[in-house]
Amino acid sequence: MNYWLFKSEPHEYSIDDLRTESQGFGVWDGIRNYQARNILRDRVECGDLVLFYHSSCKHVGVAGTMRVVKEAYADPAQFDETSRYFDPKANHESPKWFCVDVVFETKFEHLVALKDIKANPALSEMVLLKQGRLSIQPVSYDQWSEILTMSQSDPIQS
């Protein structure tokens, strides 16, 4: 099993949106960065666990967890001319962009804030802190465990 951190802007798609999906799962789509695309396409597997990270918002940090239930497949939005994710260079024979399906696992009682992640020496090697803009990134088992532990404690007061 692999561990990941996926980022989403909560005004676009939040942990609560995933939790209330009528179909029982969410489509993690719209990835338009080649490095993130390659990770999603080549390394993310069914059953992998994912930290759901809220970015570009007032309260930035890990909001909960989800599980991958369908491995990478062609992101349909790349072929939809009405979608903001349409890519005129993409074709069905050789798609450029991929997505995965995920299911809700947990919502943390306390968001694990980015400032608290930065302050934790056990997390100093996280990709999040070294390559902050990458929207799909690996997380080690130890980092995963530390984030879960932090989610169960009172938030650090600044």
BASE-770494 format. One record per residue (C-alpha): residue number from 1; residue in three letters; z, x, y. Coordinates in steps of 0.02 Angstrom, whole numbers, always signed. Layout:
# BASE-770494
(NUM; 'ALA'; (Z; X; Y)),
...
***
This chain:
# BASE-770494
(1; 'MET'; (+0; +0; +0)),
(2; 'ASN'; (-39; +56; +176)),
(3; 'TYR'; (+51; +16; +339)),
(4; 'TRP'; (-34; -18; +504)),
(5; 'LEU'; (-7; -68; +683)),
(6; 'PHE'; (-134; -192; +756)),
(7; 'LYS'; (-133; -229; +942)),
(8; 'SER'; (-171; -393; +1027)),
(9; 'GLU'; (-149; -459; +1202)),
(10; 'PRO'; (-34; -609; +1178)),
(11; 'HIS'; (-130; -716; +1304)),
(12; 'GLU'; (-281; -693; +1187)),
(13; 'TYR'; (-192; -702; +1018)),
(14; 'SER'; (-5; -688; +988)),
(15; 'ILE'; (+113; -682; +840)),
(16; 'ASP'; (+148; -867; +874)),
(17; 'ASP'; (-38; -905; +867)),
(18; 'LEU'; (-48; -822; +697)),
(19; 'ARG'; (+108; -913; +636)),
(20; 'THR'; (+33; -1083; +680)),
(21; 'GLU'; (-145; -1055; +615)),
(22; 'SER'; (-201; -1221; +540)),
(23; 'GLN'; (-302; -1134; +404)),
(24; 'GLY'; (-151; -1030; +351)),
(25; 'PHE'; (-225; -863; +402)),
(26; 'GLY'; (-297; -778; +555)),
(27; 'VAL'; (-458; -682; +577)),
(28; 'TRP'; (-425; -513; +658)),
(29; 'ASP'; (-590; -496; +750)),
(30; 'GLY'; (-662; -431; +912)),
(31; 'ILE'; (-633; -246; +872)),
(32; 'ARG'; (-760; -153; +977)),
(33; 'ASN'; (-697; +26; +968)),
(34; 'TYR'; (-784; +137; +839)),
(35; 'GLN'; (-628; +230; +783)),
(36; 'ALA'; (-530; +67; +761)),
(37; 'ARG'; (-682; -11; +675)),
(38; 'ASN'; (-693; +134; +552)),
(39; 'ILE'; (-509; +120; +507)),
(40; 'LEU'; (-524; -68; +484)),
(41; 'ARG'; (-684; -54; +382)),
(42; 'ASP'; (-643; +98; +276)),
(43; 'ARG'; (-454; +106; +254)),
(44; 'VAL'; (-370; -63; +278)),
(45; 'GLU'; (-347; -149; +109)),
(46; 'CYS'; (-294; -319; +46)),
(47; 'GLY'; (-104; -324; +32)),
(48; 'ASP'; (-73; -194; +169)),
(49; 'LEU'; (+68; -232; +290)),
(50; 'VAL'; (+41; -233; +478)),
(51; 'LEU'; (+151; -224; +631)),
(52; 'PHE'; (+90; -354; +758)),
(53; 'TYR'; (+96; -268; +928)),
(54; 'HIS'; (+84; -364; +1093)),
(55; 'SER'; (-6; -259; +1223)),
(56; 'SER'; (-60; -276; +1404)),
(57; 'CYS'; (+79; -398; +1446)),
(58; 'LYS'; (+250; -405; +1529)),
(59; 'HIS'; (+345; -370; +1367)),
(60; 'VAL'; (+246; -238; +1270)),
(61; 'GLY'; (+300; -199; +1093)),
(62; 'VAL'; (+304; -248; +910)),
(63; 'ALA'; (+329; -436; +893)),
(64; 'GLY'; (+327; -455; +704)),
(65; 'THR'; (+232; -421; +544)),
(66; 'MET'; (+82; -486; +450)),
(67; 'ARG'; (-10; -449; +288)),
(68; 'VAL'; (-196; -418; +259)),
(69; 'VAL'; (-265; -549; +139)),
(70; 'LYS'; (-452; -512; +151)),
(71; 'GLU'; (-528; -340; +171)),
(72; 'ALA'; (-659; -297; +300)),
(73; 'TYR'; (-812; -406; +316)),
(74; 'ALA'; (-945; -423; +451)),
(75; 'ASP'; (-870; -497; +610)),
(76; 'PRO'; (-972; -657; +636)),
(77; 'ALA'; (-947; -648; +825)),
(78; 'GLN'; (-1066; -500; +837)),
(79; 'PHE'; (-1210; -617; +789)),
(80; 'ASP'; (-1157; -765; +899)),
(81; 'GLU'; (-1248; -761; +1066)),
(82; 'THR'; (-1116; -875; +1142)),
(83; 'SER'; (-972; -759; +1096)),
(84; 'ARG'; (-901; -630; +1214)),
(85; 'TYR'; (-906; -513; +1062)),
(86; 'PHE'; (-1094; -536; +1037)),
(87; 'ASP'; (-1186; -373; +1006)),
(88; 'PRO'; (-1376; -383; +1022)),
(89; 'LYS'; (-1393; -220; +923)),
(90; 'ALA'; (-1301; -288; +771)),
(91; 'ASN'; (-1396; -359; +623)),
(92; 'HIS'; (-1346; -445; +461)),
(93; 'GLU'; (-1419; -308; +349)),
(94; 'SER'; (-1315; -173; +431)),
(95; 'PRO'; (-1173; -250; +534)),
(96; 'LYS'; (-1089; -143; +667)),
(97; 'TRP'; (-922; -233; +681)),
(98; 'PHE'; (-795; -292; +555)),
(99; 'CYS'; (-641; -402; +543)),
(100; 'VAL'; (-504; -439; +417)),
(101; 'ASP'; (-401; -593; +376)),
(102; 'VAL'; (-213; -585; +399)),
(103; 'VAL'; (-65; -699; +365)),
(104; 'PHE'; (+98; -714; +460)),
(105; 'GLU'; (+249; -630; +379)),
(106; 'THR'; (+388; -621; +510)),
(107; 'LYS'; (+423; -639; +694)),
(108; 'PHE'; (+559; -523; +756)),
(109; 'GLU'; (+710; -599; +839)),
(110; 'HIS'; (+702; -453; +961)),
(111; 'LEU'; (+537; -378; +1014)),
(112; 'VAL'; (+537; -191; +977)),
(113; 'ALA'; (+489; -133; +1151)),
(114; 'LEU'; (+374; +14; +1182)),
(115; 'LYS'; (+510; +97; +1288)),
(116; 'ASP'; (+629; +89; +1140)),
(117; 'ILE'; (+497; +159; +1023)),
(118; 'LYS'; (+470; +304; +1144)),
(119; 'ALA'; (+658; +335; +1153)),
(120; 'ASN'; (+678; +344; +963)),
(121; 'PRO'; (+656; +524; +897)),
(122; 'ALA'; (+615; +456; +723)),
(123; 'LEU'; (+456; +380; +798)),
(124; 'SER'; (+399; +527; +903)),
(125; 'GLU'; (+247; +559; +791)),
(126; 'MET'; (+180; +380; +794)),
(127; 'VAL'; (-4; +367; +834)),
(128; 'LEU'; (+49; +235; +961)),
(129; 'LEU'; (+130; +372; +1065)),
(130; 'LYS'; (-10; +498; +1044)),
(131; 'GLN'; (-164; +388; +1054)),
(132; 'GLY'; (-97; +235; +1143)),
(133; 'ARG'; (-260; +142; +1172)),
(134; 'LEU'; (-312; +135; +989)),
(135; 'SER'; (-300; -47; +933)),
(136; 'ILE'; (-294; -17; +744)),
(137; 'GLN'; (-186; +129; +690)),
(138; 'PRO'; (-94; +195; +538)),
(139; 'VAL'; (+95; +191; +524)),
(140; 'SER'; (+195; +291; +397)),
(141; 'TYR'; (+317; +205; +281)),
(142; 'ASP'; (+462; +290; +373)),
(143; 'GLN'; (+396; +229; +541)),
(144; 'TRP'; (+372; +53; +470)),
(145; 'SER'; (+552; +54; +405)),
(146; 'GLU'; (+621; +117; +570)),
(147; 'ILE'; (+531; -19; +669)),
(148; 'LEU'; (+600; -151; +550)),
(149; 'THR'; (+776; -80; +573)),
(150; 'MET'; (+755; -82; +762)),
(151; 'SER'; (+698; -263; +756)),
(152; 'GLN'; (+863; -314; +679)),
(153; 'SER'; (+974; -230; +809)),
(154; 'ASP'; (+1013; -279; +987)),
(155; 'PRO'; (+882; -217; +1107)),
(156; 'ILE'; (+923; -58; +1202)),
(157; 'GLN'; (+974; -100; +1380)),
(158; 'SER'; (+894; +2; +1517)),
***
